[in-house]
Amino acid sequence: MPRLRFPPGERSIEVPAGTLLIDAIREAGLPIARACGDDLVCGRCGVRVLSGRVRPQKPVELEAKRRNRVSDELRLACVIRVHDDLEVTADYWGELGR
Ligand code: FES
């Protein structure tokens, strides 16, 4: 099972391959911003993938980010399925997860 780490905190979890990243973040007990039903409307669930492989962005994710003025560096956690060990962070986590 892929292992996720959430720096700068030290929390880590394993999730079944194919788990949505936003669900894994919730399972780890970390806050994740969202204002839609995880369906690429709000663009609030942007996270930074620091290491590990995730699939390239599809046009629908790029369009959601453009529409919501989300930084190019961020990926939308509600469309990423976890298939690899990942390190993921969000600017507002700070020291959470220790
Ligand atoms: S939760 Fe709204 S776009 Fe991801």
Backbone and ligand atoms as CSV (ligand in chain L), in Angstrom:
chain,resi,resn,atom,element,x,y,z
A,1,MET,N,N,0.849,-1.198,0.000
A,1,MET,CA,C,0.000,0.000,0.000
A,1,MET,C,C,0.881,1.243,0.000
A,2,PRO,N,N,0.492,2.260,-0.753
A,2,PRO,CA,C,1.268,3.500,-0.765
A,2,PRO,C,C,1.266,4.173,0.611
A,3,ARG,N,N,2.405,4.752,0.961
A,3,ARG,CA,C,2.533,5.496,2.224
A,3,ARG,C,C,2.555,6.989,1.909
A,4,LEU,N,N,1.803,7.744,2.698
A,4,LEU,CA,C,1.783,9.196,2.534
A,4,LEU,C,C,2.377,9.848,3.758
A,5,ARG,N,N,3.181,10.878,3.532
A,5,ARG,CA,C,3.713,11.703,4.616
A,5,ARG,C,C,3.266,13.133,4.369
A,6,PHE,N,N,3.133,13.880,5.466
A,6,PHE,CA,C,2.538,15.217,5.378
A,6,PHE,C,C,3.405,16.244,6.090
A,7,PRO,N,N,4.587,16.544,5.544
A,7,PRO,CA,C,5.428,17.539,6.190
A,7,PRO,C,C,4.729,18.913,6.216
A,8,PRO,N,N,5.049,19.805,7.137
A,8,PRO,CA,C,6.178,19.679,8.047
A,8,PRO,C,C,5.891,18.800,9.261
A,9,GLY,N,N,4.653,18.332,9.436
A,9,GLY,CA,C,4.368,17.418,10.531
A,9,GLY,C,C,4.966,16.049,10.243
A,10,GLU,N,N,4.852,15.157,11.211
A,10,GLU,CA,C,5.461,13.834,11.060
A,10,GLU,C,C,4.428,12.742,10.848
A,11,ARG,N,N,3.171,13.143,10.682
A,11,ARG,CA,C,2.118,12.153,10.503
A,11,ARG,C,C,2.324,11.403,9.193
A,12,SER,N,N,2.044,10.114,9.183
A,12,SER,CA,C,2.079,9.367,7.930
A,12,SER,C,C,1.044,8.245,8.021
A,13,ILE,N,N,0.518,7.879,6.887
A,13,ILE,CA,C,-0.461,6.799,6.833
A,13,ILE,C,C,-0.235,5.988,5.568
A,14,GLU,N,N,-0.742,4.771,5.598
A,14,GLU,CA,C,-0.798,3.962,4.384
A,14,GLU,C,C,-2.254,3.890,3.947
A,15,VAL,N,N,-2.456,3.929,2.652
A,15,VAL,CA,C,-3.820,3.843,2.126
A,15,VAL,C,C,-3.842,2.843,0.981
A,16,PRO,N,N,-4.970,2.231,0.730
A,16,PRO,CA,C,-5.065,1.343,-0.430
A,16,PRO,C,C,-4.798,2.115,-1.724
A,17,ALA,N,N,-4.094,1.478,-2.648
A,17,ALA,CA,C,-3.852,2.106,-3.944
A,17,ALA,C,C,-5.190,2.508,-4.558
A,18,GLY,N,N,-5.230,3.697,-5.126
A,18,GLY,CA,C,-6.447,4.190,-5.764
A,18,GLY,C,C,-7.267,5.110,-4.883
A,19,THR,N,N,-6.867,5.251,-3.600
A,19,THR,CA,C,-7.581,6.166,-2.701
A,19,THR,C,C,-7.440,7.605,-3.212
A,20,LEU,N,N,-8.520,8.363,-3.137
A,20,LEU,CA,C,-8.425,9.782,-3.484
A,20,LEU,C,C,-7.546,10.490,-2.463
A,21,LEU,N,N,-6.695,11.355,-2.935
A,21,LEU,CA,C,-5.786,12.064,-2.031
A,21,LEU,C,C,-6.557,12.855,-0.979
A,22,ILE,N,N,-7.653,13.474,-1.342
A,22,ILE,CA,C,-8.421,14.262,-0.372
A,22,ILE,C,C,-8.955,13.357,0.745
A,23,ASP,N,N,-9.327,12.128,0.426
A,23,ASP,CA,C,-9.806,11.193,1.456
A,23,ASP,C,C,-8.646,10.745,2.350
A,24,ALA,N,N,-7.476,10.544,1.771
A,24,ALA,CA,C,-6.303,10.149,2.556
A,24,ALA,C,C,-5.921,11.255,3.540
A,25,ILE,N,N,-6.007,12.497,3.097
A,25,ILE,CA,C,-5.680,13.637,3.961
A,25,ILE,C,C,-6.664,13.689,5.123
A,26,ARG,N,N,-7.927,13.492,4.840
A,26,ARG,CA,C,-8.937,13.465,5.909
A,26,ARG,C,C,-8.678,12.301,6.858
A,27,GLU,N,N,-8.353,11.150,6.312
A,27,GLU,CA,C,-8.092,9.978,7.143
A,27,GLU,C,C,-6.897,10.221,8.067
A,28,ALA,N,N,-5.947,11.015,7.600
A,28,ALA,CA,C,-4.778,11.345,8.426
A,28,ALA,C,C,-5.123,12.371,9.500
A,29,GLY,N,N,-6.335,12.906,9.442
A,29,GLY,CA,C,-6.766,13.862,10.457
A,29,GLY,C,C,-6.314,15.281,10.200
A,30,LEU,N,N,-5.914,15.555,8.977
A,30,LEU,CA,C,-5.484,16.907,8.634
A,30,LEU,C,C,-6.620,17.655,7.960
A,31,PRO,N,N,-6.662,18.967,8.155
A,31,PRO,CA,C,-7.718,19.750,7.499
A,31,PRO,C,C,-7.411,19.896,6.015
A,32,ILE,N,N,-8.460,19.882,5.238
A,32,ILE,CA,C,-8.297,20.138,3.803
A,32,ILE,C,C,-9.435,21.049,3.383
A,33,ALA,N,N,-9.066,22.161,2.784
A,33,ALA,CA,C,-10.073,23.128,2.383
A,33,ALA,C,C,-10.895,22.577,1.225
A,34,ARG,N,N,-12.170,22.842,1.267
A,34,ARG,CA,C,-13.026,22.510,0.134
A,34,ARG,C,C,-14.322,23.281,0.271
A,35,ALA,N,N,-14.883,23.617,-0.863
A,35,ALA,CA,C,-16.160,24.318,-0.862
A,35,ALA,C,C,-17.067,23.750,-1.935
A,36,CYS,N,N,-16.794,22.519,-2.343
A,36,CYS,CA,C,-17.683,21.843,-3.285
A,36,CYS,C,C,-17.714,20.376,-2.896
A,37,GLY,N,N,-18.363,19.577,-3.659
A,37,GLY,CA,C,-18.502,18.157,-3.330
A,37,GLY,C,C,-17.373,17.327,-3.894
A,38,ASP,N,N,-16.163,17.819,-3.816
A,38,ASP,CA,C,-14.995,17.125,-4.366
A,38,ASP,C,C,-15.159,16.910,-5.856
A,39,ASP,N,N,-15.690,17.888,-6.532
A,39,ASP,CA,C,-15.970,17.673,-7.951
A,39,ASP,C,C,-15.434,18.787,-8.845
A,40,LEU,N,N,-14.286,19.332,-8.460
A,40,LEU,CA,C,-13.571,20.266,-9.330
A,40,LEU,C,C,-14.323,21.560,-9.593
A,41,VAL,N,N,-15.113,22.011,-8.638
A,41,VAL,CA,C,-15.805,23.286,-8.813
A,41,VAL,C,C,-15.068,24.403,-8.078
A,42,CYS,N,N,-14.681,24.140,-6.828
A,42,CYS,CA,C,-14.209,25.242,-5.978
A,42,CYS,C,C,-12.718,25.546,-6.096
A,43,GLY,N,N,-11.912,24.557,-6.412
A,43,GLY,CA,C,-10.467,24.782,-6.492
A,43,GLY,C,C,-9.803,25.011,-5.150
A,44,ARG,N,N,-10.500,24.745,-4.053
A,44,ARG,CA,C,-9.954,25.047,-2.720
A,44,ARG,C,C,-9.030,23.959,-2.186
A,45,CYS,N,N,-9.060,22.780,-2.781
A,45,CYS,CA,C,-8.351,21.635,-2.214
A,45,CYS,C,C,-6.915,21.511,-2.718
A,46,GLY,N,N,-6.334,22.626,-3.143
A,46,GLY,CA,C,-4.984,22.596,-3.692
A,46,GLY,C,C,-3.937,22.220,-2.657
A,47,VAL,N,N,-3.092,21.282,-3.002
A,47,VAL,CA,C,-1.983,20.858,-2.143
A,47,VAL,C,C,-0.716,20.786,-2.996
A,48,ARG,N,N,0.401,20.783,-2.293
A,48,ARG,CA,C,1.694,20.711,-2.957
A,48,ARG,C,C,2.211,19.271,-2.851
A,49,VAL,N,N,2.457,18.634,-3.983
A,49,VAL,CA,C,3.033,17.285,-3.970
A,49,VAL,C,C,4.546,17.445,-4.021
A,50,LEU,N,N,5.207,17.123,-2.897
A,50,LEU,CA,C,6.642,17.359,-2.768
A,50,LEU,C,C,7.470,16.224,-3.355
A,51,SER,N,N,6.961,15.011,-3.264
A,51,SER,CA,C,7.677,13.888,-3.868
A,51,SER,C,C,6.691,12.763,-4.165
A,52,GLY,N,N,7.097,11.905,-5.080
A,52,GLY,CA,C,6.239,10.808,-5.506
A,52,GLY,C,C,5.583,11.139,-6.830
A,53,ARG,N,N,5.084,10.092,-7.455
A,53,ARG,CA,C,4.499,10.267,-8.777
A,53,ARG,C,C,2.980,10.358,-8.687
A,54,VAL,N,N,2.442,11.361,-9.356
A,54,VAL,CA,C,0.995,11.460,-9.540
A,54,VAL,C,C,0.749,11.652,-11.032
A,55,ARG,N,N,-0.436,11.309,-11.454
A,55,ARG,CA,C,-0.703,11.387,-12.886
A,55,ARG,C,C,-0.648,12.842,-13.350
A,56,PRO,N,N,-0.293,13.048,-14.616
A,56,PRO,CA,C,-0.292,14.410,-15.141
A,56,PRO,C,C,-1.687,15.029,-15.052
A,57,GLN,N,N,-1.712,16.345,-15.038
A,57,GLN,CA,C,-2.993,17.041,-14.936
A,57,GLN,C,C,-3.787,16.900,-16.223
A,58,LYS,N,N,-5.053,16.594,-16.079
A,58,LYS,CA,C,-5.939,16.548,-17.235
A,58,LYS,C,C,-6.518,17.946,-17.453
A,59,PRO,N,N,-7.018,18.203,-18.644
A,59,PRO,CA,C,-7.575,19.529,-18.929
A,59,PRO,C,C,-8.627,19.973,-17.913
A,60,VAL,N,N,-9.430,19.065,-17.385
A,60,VAL,CA,C,-10.486,19.449,-16.457
A,60,VAL,C,C,-9.885,20.023,-15.149
A,61,GLU,N,N,-8.775,19.452,-14.698
A,61,GLU,CA,C,-8.116,19.995,-13.498
A,61,GLU,C,C,-7.478,21.348,-13.813
A,62,LEU,N,N,-6.814,21.435,-14.946
A,62,LEU,CA,C,-6.193,22.710,-15.334
A,62,LEU,C,C,-7.245,23.802,-15.454
A,63,GLU,N,N,-8.391,23.462,-16.011
A,63,GLU,CA,C,-9.461,24.446,-16.180
A,63,GLU,C,C,-10.019,24.877,-14.819
A,64,ALA,N,N,-10.192,23.910,-13.895
A,64,ALA,CA,C,-10.678,24.254,-12.553
A,64,ALA,C,C,-9.687,25.165,-11.847
A,65,LYS,N,N,-8.401,24.895,-12.002
A,65,LYS,CA,C,-7.380,25.745,-11.381
A,65,LYS,C,C,-7.381,27.138,-12.007
A,66,ARG,N,N,-7.493,27.203,-13.311
A,66,ARG,CA,C,-7.503,28.504,-13.982
A,66,ARG,C,C,-8.711,29.325,-13.535
A,67,ARG,N,N,-9.865,28.676,-13.501
A,67,ARG,CA,C,-11.113,29.362,-13.143
A,67,ARG,C,C,-11.056,29.911,-11.719
A,68,ASN,N,N,-10.357,29.187,-10.841
A,68,ASN,CA,C,-10.310,29.579,-9.427
A,68,ASN,C,C,-8.993,30.251,-9.044
A,69,ARG,N,N,-8.185,30.575,-10.026
A,69,ARG,CA,C,-6.896,31.250,-9.803
A,69,ARG,C,C,-6.026,30.491,-8.803
A,70,VAL,N,N,-5.927,29.193,-9.004
A,70,VAL,CA,C,-5.078,28.343,-8.159
A,70,VAL,C,C,-3.685,28.299,-8.776
A,71,SER,N,N,-2.667,28.411,-7.937
A,71,SER,CA,C,-1.279,28.405,-8.403
A,71,SER,C,C,-0.978,27.153,-9.218
A,72,ASP,N,N,-0.143,27.319,-10.244
A,72,ASP,CA,C,0.278,26.193,-11.069
A,72,ASP,C,C,0.963,25.101,-10.258
A,73,GLU,N,N,1.595,25.490,-9.153
A,73,GLU,CA,C,2.360,24.534,-8.350
A,73,GLU,C,C,1.468,23.572,-7.569
A,74,LEU,N,N,0.211,23.904,-7.420
A,74,LEU,CA,C,-0.685,23.090,-6.603
A,74,LEU,C,C,-1.452,22.089,-7.457
A,75,ARG,N,N,-1.785,20.971,-6.840
A,75,ARG,CA,C,-2.655,19.988,-7.460
A,75,ARG,C,C,-3.938,19.882,-6.653
A,76,LEU,N,N,-5.014,19.567,-7.311
A,76,LEU,CA,C,-6.315,19.488,-6.636
A,76,LEU,C,C,-6.491,18.074,-6.070
A,77,ALA,N,N,-6.550,18.016,-4.733
A,77,ALA,CA,C,-6.532,16.724,-4.044
A,77,ALA,C,C,-7.769,15.886,-4.325
A,78,CYS,N,N,-8.834,16.503,-4.807
A,78,CYS,CA,C,-10.058,15.720,-5.032
A,78,CYS,C,C,-10.053,14.962,-6.349
A,79,VAL,N,N,-8.994,15.105,-7.142
A,79,VAL,CA,C,-8.945,14.335,-8.392
A,79,VAL,C,C,-7.713,13.452,-8.492
A,80,ILE,N,N,-6.869,13.479,-7.459
A,80,ILE,CA,C,-5.647,12.678,-7.522
A,80,ILE,C,C,-5.859,11.351,-6.806
A,81,ARG,N,N,-5.620,10.257,-7.492
A,81,ARG,CA,C,-5.674,8.938,-6.865
A,81,ARG,C,C,-4.247,8.536,-6.504
A,82,VAL,N,N,-4.105,8.014,-5.299
A,82,VAL,CA,C,-2.783,7.678,-4.771
A,82,VAL,C,C,-2.371,6.294,-5.264
A,83,HIS,N,N,-1.263,6.254,-5.990
A,83,HIS,CA,C,-0.722,4.973,-6.457
A,83,HIS,C,C,0.754,4.833,-6.121
A,84,ASP,N,N,1.327,5.817,-5.455
A,84,ASP,CA,C,2.757,5.823,-5.170
A,84,ASP,C,C,2.945,6.448,-3.787
A,85,ASP,N,N,4.087,6.188,-3.156
A,85,ASP,CA,C,4.395,6.902,-1.922
A,85,ASP,C,C,4.482,8.389,-2.242
A,86,LEU,N,N,3.856,9.210,-1.396
A,86,LEU,CA,C,3.820,10.650,-1.663
A,86,LEU,C,C,4.178,11.435,-0.420
A,87,GLU,N,N,4.775,12.578,-0.637
A,87,GLU,CA,C,4.885,13.612,0.387
A,87,GLU,C,C,4.045,14.777,-0.101
A,88,VAL,N,N,3.117,15.191,0.736
A,88,VAL,CA,C,2.147,16.215,0.351
A,88,VAL,C,C,2.052,17.238,1.467
A,89,THR,N,N,1.926,18.507,1.113
A,89,THR,CA,C,1.745,19.526,2.137
A,89,THR,C,C,0.771,20.586,1.652
A,90,ALA,N,N,0.258,21.334,2.608
A,90,ALA,CA,C,-0.581,22.500,2.322
A,90,ALA,C,C,-0.026,23.660,3.131
A,91,ASP,N,N,-0.049,24.835,2.565
A,91,ASP,CA,C,0.556,25.997,3.217
A,91,ASP,C,C,-0.030,26.235,4.602
A,92,TYR,N,N,-1.298,25.925,4.800
A,92,TYR,CA,C,-1.962,26.239,6.061
A,92,TYR,C,C,-1.819,25.142,7.110
A,93,TRP,N,N,-1.057,24.084,6.829
A,93,TRP,CA,C,-0.900,23.032,7.832
A,93,TRP,C,C,0.078,23.427,8.930
A,94,GLY,N,N,1.077,24.243,8.583
A,94,GLY,CA,C,2.046,24.650,9.583
A,94,GLY,C,C,2.623,23.447,10.298
A,95,GLU,N,N,2.505,23.442,11.591
A,95,GLU,CA,C,3.086,22.366,12.391
A,95,GLU,C,C,2.064,21.262,12.692
A,96,LEU,N,N,0.906,21.299,12.059
A,96,LEU,CA,C,-0.086,20.245,12.282
A,96,LEU,C,C,0.508,18.888,11.930
A,97,GLY,N,N,0.027,17.887,12.574
A,97,GLY,CA,C,0.446,16.536,12.234
A,97,GLY,C,C,1.606,16.039,13.054
A,98,ARG,N,N,2.088,16.852,13.956
A,98,ARG,CA,C,3.197,16.380,14.810
A,98,ARG,C,C,2.669,15.462,15.877
L,1,FES,S1,S,-12.860,20.012,-3.328
L,1,FES,FE1,FE,-13.616,21.515,-4.696
L,1,FES,S2,S,-12.233,21.383,-6.363
L,1,FES,FE2,FE,-11.473,19.881,-4.999
